[in-house]
Amino acid sequence: MADEHDGTVFADEDWYARDLADTAFRECTFRGVDLSESSSRGAQFVGCRFDNCRLNVSSHHGSAFVGCDFRGTSFFDATLSGCKLDGSLFIDCTLRPLTVDGGQWRGVTMRGARLHKLRLDGVVLVEADLSDADLHEASLRGCDLSRATLRGSDLRGADLRGATLDSIDLELAVLGDTHLDLAGAMALAERHGAVVD
């Protein structure tokens, strides 16, 4: 039976290299917890808060961090493979280097996040708020960015080929040497008043 925690507060604990497979945390608070080199497979974190925690070199596969609040937390050299981050908020977090292999990040808020040169290929970022995020030279190939907010995002040198760009306004982003496929280029041109025929 999975280990389950509801509304628990964990403060200044050392969880170095802990195996969190199949563990469930609901509405829990983590303050100053060291989760470096921890691992999880199928773990569930729902509505949890992480303040000044360390997930450095941690590895998470098929785990969910849904509606979580990350503040001042470090993911340095962490791996997120097929993880669900729907509705989570990231403020003043270290998010690079980071290895990402797909996943669903619907409605995630990463305003002003430093994500440059990250490979986020295939991630579902529907309705994500990436306002003012640094995504220069990032790879977003095949991402679903439908209805995402990219106001002020730095997309210079970013790769958006194969990305779904429905109902987003690239005019509000910073572009330059941004890679688009034909569909993306046509959509951008039409938003600028061009007639593509």
C-alpha positions in Angstrom: 0.0 0.0 0.0 1.3 3.5 -1.0 2.6 5.8 1.8 0.1 8.7 2.1 0.4 12.1 3.8 -2.4 14.7 4.1 -1.7 18.3 5.3 1.7 17.4 6.8 4.4 20.0 7.3 8.0 18.9 6.7 10.6 21.4 7.7 14.4 21.3 7.4 14.5 17.5 6.8 17.1 15.6 5.0 15.5 13.4 2.4 18.7 12.9 0.4 18.5 10.1 -2.1 15.1 9.0 -0.8 12.9 6.7 -2.9 9.4 8.3 -3.1 7.9 5.7 -5.5 4.1 5.5 -5.3 4.0 7.9 -2.4 1.1 10.4 -2.2 1.2 13.9 -0.6 -1.9 16.1 -0.5 -1.8 19.7 0.7 1.6 19.1 2.4 4.2 21.8 3.0 7.9 21.3 2.5 10.2 24.0 4.0 13.9 23.8 3.5 13.7 20.0 2.7 16.7 18.5 0.9 15.4 16.1 -1.7 18.7 16.0 -3.7 19.2 12.8 -5.6 15.8 11.6 -4.6 13.7 9.6 -7.0 10.1 9.0 -7.7 8.0 6.8 -10.0 4.2 7.3 -10.0 4.3 9.6 -6.9 1.5 12.1 -6.4 2.0 15.6 -5.0 -1.3 17.5 -5.0 -1.7 21.0 -3.8 1.6 20.9 -2.0 3.9 23.9 -1.3 7.7 23.8 -1.6 9.6 26.6 0.0 13.4 26.8 -0.5 13.7 23.1 -1.1 16.4 21.3 -3.1 15.5 18.7 -5.7 19.0 18.9 -7.3 19.9 15.8 -9.4 16.6 14.2 -8.5 14.8 12.0 -10.9 11.0 11.7 -11.4 9.2 9.4 -13.8 5.5 9.5 -14.4 5.0 11.4 -11.2 2.5 14.3 -10.7 3.0 17.7 -9.1 -0.5 19.1 -9.6 -1.5 22.5 -8.3 1.8 22.8 -6.4 3.5 26.0 -5.4 7.3 26.1 -5.8 9.1 29.1 -4.3 12.9 29.5 -4.2 13.3 25.8 -5.0 16.2 24.3 -7.0 15.8 21.7 -9.7 19.4 21.9 -10.7 20.2 18.9 -13.0 16.9 17.2 -12.2 15.0 14.9 -14.6 11.3 15.1 -15.2 10.1 12.3 -17.5 6.5 12.1 -18.4 5.5 14.1 -15.4 2.3 16.1 -14.8 2.7 19.6 -13.5 -0.8 20.9 -14.3 -1.6 24.2 -12.6 1.7 24.5 -10.7 3.4 27.8 -9.9 7.1 28.4 -10.0 8.6 31.6 -8.4 12.3 32.3 -8.2 13.2 28.7 -8.9 16.4 27.3 -10.4 15.1 25.3 -13.5 18.3 24.7 -15.4 20.0 22.6 -16.3 17.0 20.4 -16.4 16.2 17.2 -18.4 12.6 17.0 -19.6 11.1 14.1 -21.5 7.6 15.0 -22.5 4.9 15.5 -19.9 1.8 17.5 -19.3 2.2 21.0 -17.9 -1.2 22.5 -18.5 -1.8 25.9 -17.0 1.6 26.0 -15.4 2.8 29.5 -14.3 6.5 30.2 -15.0 6.6 34.0 -15.3 10.1 35.3 -15.7 11.6 31.8 -15.4 15.1 31.2 -16.8 14.6 28.4 -19.3 17.1 29.3 -21.9 18.6 26.4 -24.0 16.3 23.9 -22.3 14.9 21.0 -24.4 11.1 20.9 -23.7 10.1 19.0 -26.8 6.7 17.5 -26.8 5.6 19.0 -23.5 1.9 20.0 -23.3 1.9 23.6 -22.3 -1.7 24.5 -23.0 -2.7 27.7 -21.2 0.8 28.0 -19.6 1.8 31.5 -18.5 5.4 32.0 -19.7 5.3 35.8 -19.6 8.7 37.3 -19.6 10.3 33.9 -19.5 13.8 33.5 -20.9 13.4 30.8 -23.6 16.1 31.9 -26.0 17.6 29.0 -27.8 15.2 26.6 -26.1 13.7 23.7 -28.0 9.9 23.6 -28.0 9.5 21.3 -30.9 6.2 19.5 -31.0 4.9 21.3 -27.9 1.2 22.2 -27.6 1.3 25.9 -26.7 -2.4 26.5 -27.4 -3.7 29.6 -25.5 -0.3 30.0 -23.8 0.7 33.5 -22.7 4.1 34.5 -24.1 4.0 38.3 -23.4 7.6 39.5 -23.2 9.0 36.0 -23.5 12.4 35.8 -25.1 12.1 33.4 -28.0 15.3 34.4 -29.9 16.8 31.4 -31.5 14.1 29.1 -30.0 12.9 26.1 -32.0 9.1 26.1 -32.4 8.9 23.7 -35.3 5.9 21.4 -35.1 4.5 23.3 -32.1 0.8 23.9 -31.8 0.4 27.7 -31.7 -3.4 28.1 -31.6 -4.7 31.3 -30.1 -1.3 32.6 -29.0 0.1 36.0 -29.9 3.7 35.7 -30.9 3.7 39.5 -31.6 4.0 40.0 -27.9 7.1 37.9 -27.6 10.7 38.8 -28.5 11.6 37.0 -31.7 14.8 36.8 -33.7 16.2 33.8 -35.5 13.2 31.9 -34.1 12.6 28.6 -35.9 9.1 28.1 -37.2 7.7 25.5 -39.6 5.5 26.5 -42.5 2.3 26.4 -40.5 3.7 28.5 -37.7 5.2 31.0 -40.2 1.9 31.3 -42.0 0.0 31.9 -38.8 2.5 34.6 -37.7 2.3 36.2 -41.1 -1.5 36.2 -41.1 -1.6 37.9 -37.7 0.6 40.6 -39.1 -2.0 41.2 -41.9 -0.4 39.2 -44.7 -2.5 37.2 -47.1 -1.1 33.8 -47.6 -2.3 32.1 -50.8 
